Amino acid sequence: MEFTTTRENGLMLDGMSSDGISLLISRKGAEMVSLARNGTGFLHRDGQTAPPANGWANHATVMGYFLHRLWQEQSVYRGKILRGGTHGFVRHFDFDEPLKLADGLVYSVPAVQVPSEAYPLRVGFELAYRIVEGAVRVEFAFENEEPELDAHVSFGLHPGFAVSSIRDTKILLPPGRYVRHFAPGNFLDGRTEAFDFAGGDFPYEKSDLPGSFILGIEGVPSRVFRLENAGREVSLDFSEVPYVTFWSDSDNFVCIEPCWGLPDSNPPTPFEKKAGIQTIPPLGRLRRGFSITP
């Protein structure tokens, strides 16, 4: 494994490469800004760190301690107000230098550094990027330091993959039983639709992707999703993932997002009772992940 550290456009960037795969990660939000294989980039705006003139400005946003949106940007958690914009505070957090491992990097937010208005309990966070057997393994870990209270979190990654056009892209879903969660305006409205799918290309109009399609996938036995476009393929192993979100607001990228949780609802519920919320027992640890093979 080779590591580098550079500064570009005001961002500290950590590089890692092994076996033809290279990552570039910004310490602002611990976000991948490049995922490449043998010099070919796979992310939206791969390697570009300057803000674009218009359009979605991110590459692979980290989501946590909640994901998607909160109703009116706040929620009530154990009687306290939790505030935050889309996807939570982690995406804007200034991480310190990561821990170097033999196969990757680990970024951390100690519980004492978590803003109290963004999350009121003592829960620390780690995010690991590893290169293992030709794939990128992304792991989330939360540690609950509360001795008597369960902690509740939702989290995930929001990677946008570059495509020549959505029309010419195959988004291949494995066979199984899916549950669609309807979320107009990115807020759950209580409607769900279960359906059996034999496997194959995305079963909805790709032109509707700006509306965000959220699917529960716990009824899918083998949760490997694929994106194929212009001779490039990305395989996503979501074996540990309960939900996946598909989204795009442009013709040159598609987001396929592993999610441990769901958006807020309208009307909202207390944070600890949100649909899809993940629970960590007192003094417990929650670790989940997924893999990307470019």
N, C-alpha and C positions, 0 to 999 in steps of 0.2 A: 504494500500500500504506500502510495506517495501522497504527501500532504503539502499544501501551499497556503499562504495567507497574503492577500492583496487588499488594496483600497481602491475603490472606483466610484466616482460620482457620490462621494460622501459615505459609501457603504463599506464595511469590513466584510470581506468575502473569504470563506474557507473552502479550499479545493481539496478533493480526494479522488484518486484514480487507481484502478486495479483491473487487470484482465480486459483492457479495452473500454471499460466503462469509467466515465468521469462525472463527478458532481461538483457543482459550485453552489455554496449555501451562504446566504446573507445572514449576518448576525442580527439584523433587524427582522424580528419575527421568525428566525431560524428557517427561512423559506428557501427552498431550492429555486435557483434562478437558471440553472442549466442541468440537464440530464442528457448525456451524450454517449453514444457508442461508436468507437472508431472515428470520432470527429463529427458525427452527424447528431445534431441536436433534436430532441423530441418534444420539448416544451414550447408552449406559446411564448413568443419573444425570447427564445432560448438564448441565454447569455447576455441579454440586453438589460442594463441597469439604469439607464436614463429613462425618465417618465415619458410615455408616448404622448403624442399630440391629442389623441382621443382614444376611446375604447377602454376595455378592461386592462388595467395596468399591471396585474399580477402574473405569476407563473404557476405557483403551487402553494396557495395560502394555507397556513396552519390554523386550525380551528380548535378553540378550547378556552376556557372551561365550559363554554356552551358553543353551539354551532348554529349557523343560519341566523335568525333574528329573534329578538325579544320584543314582545308587544310594547310599543312606545319606549323601546330601549331600556326597559327595566323589568324586574321580576321581584317577587317576594320569596325569600328563602329563610325558613325558620324564623319568620317574623321580622327579618331585616331586608332592607332594599338592596338588591343587586342591580347594578347599572352596567350598560355596555352597548357598543355598537355591533354591527354585523360580525358574527363569528368570534366575539370575545376579545379580551385584551392581549392574548398571546401573539397575535399577528403583528402587533406594534411594539412588542417588548424588545428592549435592547439586551440581548444575551451577552454574557461574558464569553471569554475564550472557551471553546468546547474541550471536553476530555477526549484525548486521542486513544483509540483502541487499535488492536491489531487489524481489525477489519472495518473501522469506521470512526464516526464522531458522535459525541453525546452532548446535547445542549440541555441546560437545566435552569429551572426557576425554583429556588428554595422557597419554602412556605412563607418565610419572613419577608420575602420580596413581592409577594402577591398583593396587589392593591386591595385594601379592605372593601372598597366600594365595588370592585370587580368580582370579588369572591370572598365571603366573610369567614370561612373556616380555614383552619391550618392544614392546607393540602399542597404539597410540593409536586413539581412536574418535571419529567425528563422526556426528551425526544432524541431518539437514536437513528442515525442513517448508517447503514452497513452495506457493503458490497459482498455478496455471498453467492458463489457458484453462478456467476453471470446474471445475477438479479440484484436489485436494490431493495433491501429490507428496511422498512420504516416502522419503528416501534414507539408507542406512547406508553408512559408509565406515570401513574399518580400514586402518591403516598399520603395516606390520611394520618396526620399526627394527633388527631382528636382522640382522647382516651375513652370517650363514652358515646360519641355521636357517629352515626353513619354519615358519610359524605356522598354528595351526588354531583356528577359531572356528565357532560357530553362533549364529544371531540371528534376530530377527523382531519382529513387532508382534502384540499380543493385544487387538484392538479389540472391544468389546462394543457391538452396535447395539440400540437400544431397539425393542421390538415390543409390540403390544397383547397378543399371545399367540403362542406357538410354533405352535399348531394353525392359526392364521389367517395364518401367514407362509409365503411361498414363498422357498426357498433354491434358486436356479436355477444349475445347473452346465452348462458348455458341453460339447458332444460331444467324445469322445476316448477314449483308453485310460488308465485309472486303475489305480493300485496301492494297495490298502489295506494299511497297516502296523498290525498288531494290537499294542496296548499296554495290556494290563490293568493297572490301578493306575498308569498313565502310565509304564510301562517296557516297552520292546519285548521280545516273547517269541520273536522269530524267524519268526513266521508272517506271510506276505503273501498277498494275493489280488488278482490282476490281473483286470480286467473292462473290457469295452467298454460305453460308455454313449452313448445316442443324443442326450443333452441333455434338460434339464428339471428338475423339482423333485427335491430331495434324495432319493437312492434308498434311504434307510434310514428307520427309524422315528425321527421327531424326538424322541420321548419317551426315546430312548436317548442323547441328546446328553451327559448328564453323564459318559458313558464316554469322551469325546474320540474323534472319528473323524479319523484322519490319512491323507491321501491323497497319493501321489506323482502329480504332474501333468505330468511332462516329456513324456508321450505325448499331451498335449492341445494341438492346434495353436493354438487361439485361447483364451487363458486369461483370459477375462473372466467373472467371477462376479457374480450379482445377488441382492439381497435386496429383497423386496417385501412391504410390510405397511401396511395402513390408509392408503393413498394416498401413502405415502413409498417411495422407491426409492433404494438405494445400489448403485452399480456399482463393482466392484473389478477393476482391470487388473493381473493377476498374470503378465504376460508374462515377467518375469525371475525368477519364483518357482518353485522345484522342488517344494515341499510346501505343503499347506494343511491346517490343523486346524480342525475344527468342534467347538464346545463350548458348553454352557450348563448351569447348575444351577438355573435359575429359569425361570418362564414369561414373563418380561418383557424378556429380552434374548437375543441370539444372537451368539456370537463366531465370526468368520471370520478366521483368523489366517494371514497369509503367513509361511512358515517356511523359512529356509535352514539346515536341519538337522533332526535327529530326537531323541527322548528317549534317555536312557541305556537300556541293556539289562540284563536279568537272566538269566544272570550278566553283570556289566559287562565291558567291554573297555577298554584304555588310551584316554585321551581322544583322541589323534591318530588312533585307528583306529575311532572311533565311526561308526556308520552315518550317512551324510548330512553328515559334517563338511566344512567349507569350508577350503580350503588357500590360504595367502598366501605367495608365494615370498619369499626373503630380500630385504629392502629394497623389497618390493613393496606394492601397494595393492589392496584389494578394495572395489568400490563396486557396490551393488545397490539397487533400489528398487521401488516400486509406486505406484499411484494410486488414490485414492478419489474418486468423483464422487457427491455427495449431491444 
